[in-house]
């Protein structure tokens, strides 16, 4: 048994971003490429296992017990060791570096977010944004979090559920928001930056996914019939006696 850490995105030589799946186990971590057309066979269970923690920027340490957890993606011990825990919760935490605040349109919803300035557009791609724009940059972590909080309201949230990320629409919501806020900022078509076509299929959070990979969007993978959420912390098992290294 393994657990999903996340879908990671990397820019390839053709300037297109491509996905790979990072998995955790008792033995540590492993990565599986999610290239379009690659055969895949996995089963996501209704169970969660700790994915470890970040001891420092860019590093990942495994959970010493690969603990079973009831929710989220980390056990209490690993959450306490993670340098990003306070930042993720939105509390004061002076992380080094420059940060940006952005707006994104995902499906028919709008969100505001914060990321390191150097992580744009990677962060947009990781979140499955359809369109996005950077509205503030080169801020301290605390200042960026304050801006994010100020811009959050009933129409603009900080989180969008995966099932609401399936249907790409025209960027009119984001255009209207920028016009309302009198912000002159370039809107990027995020999905055109990736190596995959638009996503389709019946959305699921658990169960079996087999066949050839058609597309990946953010943390969702599709074979054209099923679009499976690759949720951090969810346990992955061997389907029908097939090893996970089959894909």
Secondary structure, DSSP 8 states (H G I E B T S, - for coil): -EEEEEEEEEE-TTS-EEEEEEEEETTEEEEEE--TT-EEEEEEEEEEE---B-SSTT--B--TT--EESSSS--HHHHHH-TTHHHHHT-----SS-EEEEEEEETTEEEEEEEEGGGTTHHHHHTT-SEEEEEEEEE-HHHHHHHHHHH--SSEES---GGGGS----THHHHHHHHHHT-----EEGGGGBSS----SEEESSEEEEEE--EEETTEEE-SSEEEE--TTEEEE-GGG--GGG-
